């Protein structure tokens, strides 16, 4: 069966250092590491979006290809699909970092055709996605200019370019994306490092080398320097002492942090969140 999906967000992600890993590590060790990452990704991101009453999936298409991942969003005229897609990619970046298989990628906007019978899929966005993914010198995922307005409006709202929306809690952040040969391009990038513990971030930085390591650290330093919106918690939530919501127009991811700003589990399992505000 052949399906045409028009006007979608399409992500292309590449596992950094995978080829070198194949040359330096036993295949059974690589298989165990890679299979655990794939299993956790399928369990946490490739299923239906958590909390969505309509049970829409995060991706209408997702596939691992050797050391790469291709992801396609639902219809982009619905901000729920855009929010689910960006949050799911963010979670995938976190999972890959924790698994010691960091990702680098890009999100574009275009049409996507999938032939299920022959396992063929094509998009006019693939050439620019692959070129731009490979031109980057860091571990992260950017929103290419062709997808910026779609993602910005869907995740933040019409004022997504307002500097006031650049906080530690923002799902996407403007960043001078490092490119090869010392070049850079200011684009929105997905905010994923905020959810990692200090030890997980350090392991990620140690895995990377050269400019990729330096530039990924710069991205985290940018995030760390931003203002944060958070809520102090009651004693019952200990060891969590504050709550940081990373919110879109249609959903929210919650980060519970202890006194050292490390991610942690709260001391209670049942609680109610009440949100008051206006999204533009």
N, C-alpha and C positions, 0 to 999 in steps of 0.2 A: 504494500500500500504506500502510495506517495502522498505526502502532505506538504502544502506550501504555507509557511507562516510569515505573514507580511508585517513589516514595521516592528521588529523585535530588538531587544537588547541582546547582544551576543558577546560572550566572554571567551577569551582564549587565554589559558593559563599554562605555564611551563614549570616543571619541577627543576629547580636550580641544582646543578651538580649531579644530575642523575647519570649522565654518561660516564663521568669520572668515577662515580660509585660502582658502576658495572665493571670497570677496569681494575678496581682496587679492593673490592669486597666479595666474599663468597656469595654465590647466587642464592643459596638458601637463606642467608641473613637478609639479603635485599628483598627476597620474596616475603619473608615474615614482616619486615618493616613496612613494605609497600602494601601488603594485603591488609594489615591492621589500619593503615591510613584510609584505604578504600572502604573498608567495612565501617569505620567510624563516620566517614563522609556520607556514605549511603544511609546510615542510621540517622544522622543529625541534620543533613541538608538536602538529600535527594528525595525525601518523602514529602508528605503534605506539609504545608506551612503550619506551625504550631499556633493555636489560638484563632485560626481562621475558620469561622463557622461554615463557610462554603467549601472547606477542604480543598482549596486550590493548591497545586504543587508550587514549590519555589521555582522549578524549571520545567518547561514543557519538553525539553530535550537535554540530556546530560550524558556524556560519554568520556571515558578515559581512553587515550590513544598513546601507548608507550609512555612517554614522560610528559604528556600534555593532557589538558582537560578542555572540553568544549561544552558551554552552557548556553541555553537559550531561554529567554523570559516568556511569560505569558503576554497577552495583549497589552500594549503600552498606553492605551487610552484609559486604563484603570490604574490609579496610583497604588492600589494594594499589590498588584503584580510587580510594580517597580520596587516598592519597599521590600517585599519578600525576596526579590532577586538580589538586591544590594546587601541586605542583612545576611542572606545565605552565602553569598560570595565572601563577605567579611568573616563569617564563621568558618568557611573552608580555608581561608588564609590562616586563621588561628590554629585549626586542626593540623594543617600542614607544618606550621612552625613547631608545634608541640611534638609532631612525629619526626622531626629532623629532616623534613623534605619541603623546605620553603618554596613558595610559589612566586612567580613574577608573571604579570599579565596585563591585559587591557580589555576594556568594554567598549564596543562599537554599536552602531545602530544600522539595521538593514533587514533584508529579507533572508529567509532560511528555508531550504527545501530538504526534506528527509524522505528517503526511499527505504522503508523498513525491510522490504523483502531482500534487497541487495545490500543492505547496510551501507548505503551511500548517503552522504549529506554534503550539501554545497551552499555557499553564500558568497555574494559579491563583496562582503565585508572581510572575508578571510585573508586576502592578500595584504591589506593594510593592517589588519590585526596582527598577523604573524610578523610583518616587518617592524611594527612599532613595539611589539612585545620584545623582540630580540635586540632592539636598540637601547633598551633601558639598562641602567647600571645600579640596581638595587633590588630588594625583595619587597614587592607590593603590587598593587593593581590600580591602574589609572582609568579615568573616564575620558575617552578620546573626545575631541571637540565636537564630532558629529553626534555624540550622545549626551553632551553636557546639559543641554536645555531639557531634554526628556527626563534625565535622571534628576537634575536639580529641581525642576518643578514637581516631579513625582515624589521625591524624598523630602525636600525642605519646603517648597512652595515658590511662588513667583519671586520672592526676594532672596533666592538662594545665594545670590552674589553679594548680599549685604555682609560687610565685615562682622556685624554683630552675631551672625550665624556661624562664625568661625570660633567654636569653643571646643574644649576637650571632649565634650559630649556629642559633637556633630558626627553623623555617620559618614560624611564626606568632607574633605578638607582641601582647600587650595594649597598646592605645593609645587615648588620648582622641581619638576621631575628630572632626575639626573639621566643624561643620555651619554652614549659613548663619544669619545674624542673631546670630552670636557663640555659638551653642549648641554642645554637644559631647556625645558618647555614648561611653562606654568599651566597646570591642569588640575582638575579635581582628582583626588586619590581617596580610596576607601580606607577609613579609619579602623584598623584592626589591632594595632599594638597595645591599645589601652586595655584590652581584655586579658592580656598575658601577664603573668606574674613576673617579678624582677628576674627570677632564676630562669624562667622560660625565655624571656627576652635576651638574657645574657647567653643562653645556649644557642639561640638563633644568631646573635651577633658573632659568636665564636665559630659557628658553622660557615658563615660567609667569610670572604677574604677580599683584600684590596678595596677598590672603589665601591663594590657592592656593600661591603660591611660598613664603610665610612658613611655612605649615603643613606643606608637604612637607619643607622644611629642618628643621623641628622633629622630624619623624619620623626623619630621618636622624640628627639629633643624639641622639635617644633610643637608636637602634641603636648609635651609636658609643660611647656611655657604658656599654654593657653589657659584662659579662665575656665573654671568648671562650675557647672550648676549641680549642686548636690543637696541631699536632705540628710540631716543628722537623725539617727535612729534611737529608739528607746532601748533600755538595757536588755530587754528580752531578746533582741536581735544579736547580742554578743555571740561570737567575736566580731561580727559586722558592726561598725559604728557609723557608717554613712552609705548612702545609696546614690549612685550616679545613673540616671536614665539616659540612654542613647536612643533618641526618639526620631521617628519619621512622621509624616503626616498621618500614617495609617497604623503605626505599630511602635513598639518600644522594646529594646533589650535592656535588661537591668544588670548593673554591676554592683554587687555588694563588696565593700572594702573594709579592711580592719584598720587599726590605728596606724599602721605603717603604709596605708594605701595599697595593700596587697589584696587581690581578689580572694574572697572567702565565701563559705556558705553561712547563711544567717542561722541564728539559734532557734528560729521558728520555721515551721513548714507551711503554715496557713496565715495569710495576711491579705489585706485589701489595698489596692492602689486606686487613688482617686486623682484624676488628671483634670486640671482646669486651665484653659488657655485658648489661644486662637492661632491657627496655622494659615499663612497667607498663600 
